[in-house]
Amino acid sequence: MGEFFTVCSGIPYLRFGVGDPLVFIHGLGEVKEGWANQFEFSDQFDLIIPDLRGHGEYQSPGEISIKNFAHDVISLLKGLGINSAHICGLSMGGMVAQEIYRQAPEICRSLMLVSTLHYAPKQLGKLFLKSRKAYAENKSPDVLRDTAAKVCLYSWTKENIENFYQFYKPNNEFYFKAMEDCLKVNNLRLLPKINVPTLIIGGQYDSVIPVWVQLLMHKQIPHSEFVIFRNTGHIAKLEAKDAFNKVLRSFLNKHKMAS
């Protein structure tokens, strides 16, 4: 269905479809193929779906940071000759989307920030990281994967868990470096400056990044739209695929580029 390319900056990505460029950015420990439920957007959009450094097929990454993740995506778009794109990011990918706006606001046609955060209090972040590292010690990859599935998903159906396993492939070498940088994010001053159409999405039972965090983001970003998916956890794109795609498509169609 997709085509696999490597561009001058060495970033693995999928690209297929026709229409306005639409970038999907995956979350921590995920891979680009995790957007499989959204491949149907290729009927209306030119999809560009990269692996972030230290994820999927991007395994010689250099320094892991939100700043560098964003820089890679901007370089990829510029390398493809794309001046403006709709940017959608889930969780860590939403932090990357915010950083793309910070670095190159002119490249963002619209933003879709899904189950993400804009600020992590420093002390809380340190405690969280410490507890996660302690928990991960001496645990098998299978146990850690199972725990991640149950934390991220609200509905523990066999199908949901199998889908989660298929696209959640954390690389131990880079996982905690990426998590650590997520916990340094501070976009308190950035959000009020965002002046492109912005959709913020939260999951009612998200236990990774609670929905009140996205509500705060909505209050900070002028004219943003805010949608909460009921009976979903951290990954609405998987648990509420049809409703999620419908909301995204409706938002995107309102803000398509003038041809």
C-alpha positions as CSV (number, residue, x, y, z in Angstrom):
1,M,0.0,0.0,0.0
2,G,2.8,2.4,0.9
3,E,6.1,3.2,-0.6
4,F,9.3,3.1,1.4
5,F,11.9,5.8,0.7
6,T,15.1,7.1,2.3
7,V,15.8,10.7,1.7
8,C,19.1,12.6,1.8
9,S,18.8,13.0,5.6
10,G,18.4,9.2,6.0
11,I,14.9,9.3,7.5
12,P,12.8,6.2,6.7
13,Y,9.2,7.1,5.9
14,L,6.1,6.0,4.1
15,R,4.6,8.1,1.4
16,F,1.5,7.5,-0.7
17,G,-1.8,9.2,-1.6
18,V,-2.7,12.4,-3.4
19,G,-3.8,15.8,-2.2
20,D,-2.6,18.2,0.5
21,P,0.4,16.8,2.4
22,L,-0.5,15.3,5.7
23,V,2.2,14.2,8.2
24,F,1.4,11.5,10.9
25,I,3.9,11.4,13.7
26,H,4.0,8.3,16.0
27,G,4.3,8.1,19.8
28,L,7.1,6.8,22.1
29,G,8.1,3.2,21.3
30,E,5.8,3.1,18.3
31,V,6.7,2.7,14.6
32,K,5.4,4.6,11.5
33,E,3.2,1.6,10.5
34,G,1.2,2.3,13.7
35,W,-0.9,4.7,11.6
36,A,-2.2,1.8,9.5
37,N,-5.8,2.6,10.6
38,Q,-5.3,6.0,9.0
39,F,-3.9,4.9,5.7
40,E,-7.4,5.4,4.3
41,F,-6.6,9.2,4.3
42,S,-4.5,8.6,1.2
43,D,-7.8,8.9,-0.8
44,Q,-7.7,12.7,-0.2
45,F,-4.2,13.4,1.1
46,D,-0.5,13.0,0.3
47,L,0.5,11.0,3.4
48,I,4.0,11.3,4.8
49,I,4.7,9.0,7.8
50,P,8.3,9.0,9.2
51,D,10.0,6.9,11.8
52,L,11.5,9.1,14.5
53,R,15.1,8.7,15.6
54,G,15.6,5.4,17.5
55,H,12.3,4.1,16.4
56,G,11.3,1.6,13.7
57,E,13.9,1.6,10.9
58,Y,15.7,4.7,12.0
59,Q,18.4,3.0,14.1
60,S,21.5,5.1,13.8
61,P,20.0,8.2,15.2
62,G,22.5,10.5,16.8
63,E,21.2,12.6,19.7
64,I,17.6,11.7,20.8
65,S,15.5,14.8,21.6
66,I,12.2,16.3,20.7
67,K,14.1,19.2,19.1
68,N,15.9,16.7,16.8
69,F,12.8,14.7,16.1
70,A,11.1,18.0,14.9
71,H,14.2,19.0,12.9
72,D,14.2,15.6,11.1
73,V,10.6,16.0,10.1
74,I,11.2,19.6,8.8
75,S,14.3,18.4,6.9
76,L,12.2,15.6,5.4
77,L,9.5,17.9,4.2
78,K,12.0,20.4,2.8
79,G,13.8,17.5,1.1
80,L,10.6,16.5,-0.6
81,G,9.9,20.1,-1.7
82,I,6.9,20.5,0.6
83,N,6.4,24.0,1.9
84,S,3.3,23.5,4.0
85,A,1.6,20.4,5.5
86,H,-1.0,19.4,8.0
87,I,0.8,17.9,11.0
88,C,-0.8,15.3,13.2
89,G,1.1,13.8,16.2
90,L,0.1,11.3,18.9
91,S,1.5,11.6,22.4
92,M,5.2,12.2,22.0
93,G,4.4,12.8,18.3
94,G,2.2,15.7,19.5
95,M,5.1,17.2,21.4
96,V,7.1,16.9,18.2
97,A,4.3,18.6,16.2
98,Q,4.4,21.5,18.7
99,E,8.2,21.7,18.3
100,I,7.8,21.8,14.5
101,Y,5.6,24.8,14.9
102,R,8.2,26.4,17.2
103,Q,11.0,25.8,14.6
104,A,9.1,26.4,11.4
105,P,5.6,27.8,11.9
106,E,5.3,28.5,8.2
107,I,5.4,24.8,7.4
108,C,2.4,24.0,9.5
109,R,-0.9,24.3,7.6
110,S,-2.8,22.9,10.6
111,L,-2.0,21.0,13.8
112,M,-3.7,17.9,15.3
113,L,-2.4,17.3,18.8
114,V,-3.6,13.9,20.0
115,S,-3.4,12.7,23.6
116,T,-0.3,14.8,24.2
117,L,1.1,17.4,26.7
118,H,2.6,20.8,26.5
119,Y,4.4,20.9,29.9
120,A,5.7,18.5,32.4
121,P,6.6,19.8,35.9
122,K,10.3,19.2,36.5
123,Q,10.2,17.3,39.8
124,L,7.2,15.3,38.8
125,G,9.0,14.3,35.5
126,K,12.1,13.2,37.4
127,L,10.0,11.0,39.8
128,F,8.1,9.5,36.9
129,L,11.2,8.7,35.0
130,K,12.9,7.1,38.0
131,S,9.8,5.0,38.8
132,R,9.5,3.8,35.2
133,K,13.2,2.9,35.0
134,A,12.9,1.0,38.4
135,Y,9.8,-0.9,37.1
136,A,11.5,-1.8,33.9
137,E,14.6,-3.3,35.6
138,N,14.8,-7.1,35.4
139,K,11.4,-7.3,33.6
140,S,11.2,-9.3,30.3
141,P,10.3,-7.4,27.1
142,D,7.0,-9.4,27.0
143,V,6.0,-8.3,30.5
144,L,6.9,-4.7,29.7
145,R,4.9,-4.8,26.4
146,D,1.9,-6.3,28.2
147,T,2.0,-3.6,30.8
148,A,2.3,-0.9,28.2
149,A,-0.7,-2.3,26.3
150,K,-2.8,-2.3,29.5
151,V,-1.8,1.2,30.5
152,C,-2.4,2.6,27.0
153,L,-5.7,0.9,26.2
154,Y,-9.0,1.3,27.9
155,S,-10.6,-1.8,26.2
156,W,-8.4,-4.9,26.6
157,T,-9.9,-6.9,23.8
158,K,-7.7,-9.5,22.1
159,E,-7.9,-7.5,18.9
160,N,-6.9,-4.2,20.5
161,I,-4.0,-5.8,22.3
162,E,-2.8,-7.7,19.2
163,N,-3.0,-4.4,17.2
164,F,-1.0,-2.6,19.9
165,Y,1.7,-5.3,20.0
166,Q,2.1,-5.1,16.2
167,F,3.2,-1.4,16.2
168,Y,4.7,-1.0,19.7
169,K,8.3,-1.9,19.3
170,P,10.4,0.1,21.8
171,N,14.2,0.0,21.3
172,N,15.7,-0.3,24.8
173,E,18.8,1.7,23.8
174,F,16.8,4.8,23.0
175,Y,13.4,4.5,24.8
176,F,14.3,6.1,28.1
177,K,16.3,8.9,26.4
178,A,13.2,9.8,24.4
179,M,11.0,9.6,27.5
180,E,13.4,11.8,29.4
181,D,13.2,14.5,26.8
182,C,9.4,14.3,26.7
183,L,9.5,15.1,30.4
184,K,11.5,18.3,29.7
185,V,8.8,19.8,27.4
186,N,7.7,23.3,28.3
187,N,5.5,25.0,25.7
188,L,3.6,27.2,28.1
189,R,4.7,30.3,26.2
190,L,4.4,28.7,22.8
191,L,0.7,27.7,22.8
192,P,-0.8,31.2,22.9
193,K,1.3,32.1,19.8
194,I,-0.1,29.2,17.7
195,N,-2.2,30.8,15.0
196,V,-2.9,28.0,12.6
197,P,-6.1,25.8,12.8
198,T,-5.5,23.4,15.7
199,L,-7.5,20.3,16.8
200,I,-6.8,18.8,20.2
201,I,-8.0,15.3,20.9
202,G,-8.1,13.5,24.2
203,G,-9.3,10.1,25.4
204,Q,-11.8,9.9,28.3
205,Y,-9.9,7.2,30.2
206,D,-6.3,8.1,29.2
207,S,-4.1,7.1,32.1
208,V,-0.9,8.1,30.3
209,I,-1.7,11.8,29.8
210,P,-5.0,12.6,31.4
211,V,-7.6,14.4,29.3
212,W,-7.5,17.5,31.6
213,V,-4.0,18.2,30.2
214,Q,-5.5,18.5,26.7
215,L,-8.2,20.7,28.1
216,L,-5.6,23.1,29.4
217,M,-3.9,23.1,26.0
218,H,-7.2,23.9,24.4
219,K,-7.7,26.9,26.7
220,Q,-4.1,28.1,25.8
221,I,-4.4,27.9,22.0
222,P,-6.6,30.6,20.6
223,H,-9.5,29.3,18.4
224,S,-8.5,25.6,18.8
225,E,-11.1,22.9,18.7
226,F,-11.2,20.2,21.4
227,V,-12.7,16.7,21.1
228,I,-12.9,14.0,23.8
229,F,-13.4,10.4,22.7
230,R,-15.5,8.5,25.2
231,N,-14.5,5.0,26.3
232,T,-11.0,5.2,25.0
233,G,-7.6,5.3,26.6
234,H,-4.4,6.8,25.2
235,I,-4.8,5.5,21.6
236,A,-8.1,6.6,20.2
237,K,-6.7,6.1,16.6
238,L,-6.8,2.3,17.4
239,E,-9.7,2.0,20.0
240,A,-12.1,4.3,18.2
241,K,-10.7,4.2,14.7
242,D,-13.9,5.1,12.8
243,A,-14.9,8.0,15.0
244,F,-11.3,9.2,15.2
245,N,-10.9,9.2,11.4
246,K,-14.3,10.9,10.9
247,V,-13.3,13.8,13.3
248,L,-9.9,14.1,11.7
249,R,-11.3,14.1,8.2
250,S,-13.9,16.7,9.0
251,F,-11.3,19.0,10.6
252,L,-8.9,18.5,7.6
253,N,-11.6,19.2,5.0
254,K,-12.4,22.5,6.7
255,H,-8.8,23.6,6.4
256,K,-7.7,22.2,3.0
257,M,-5.2,24.3,1.2
258,A,-6.5,26.5,-1.6
259,S,-5.7,24.7,-4.9
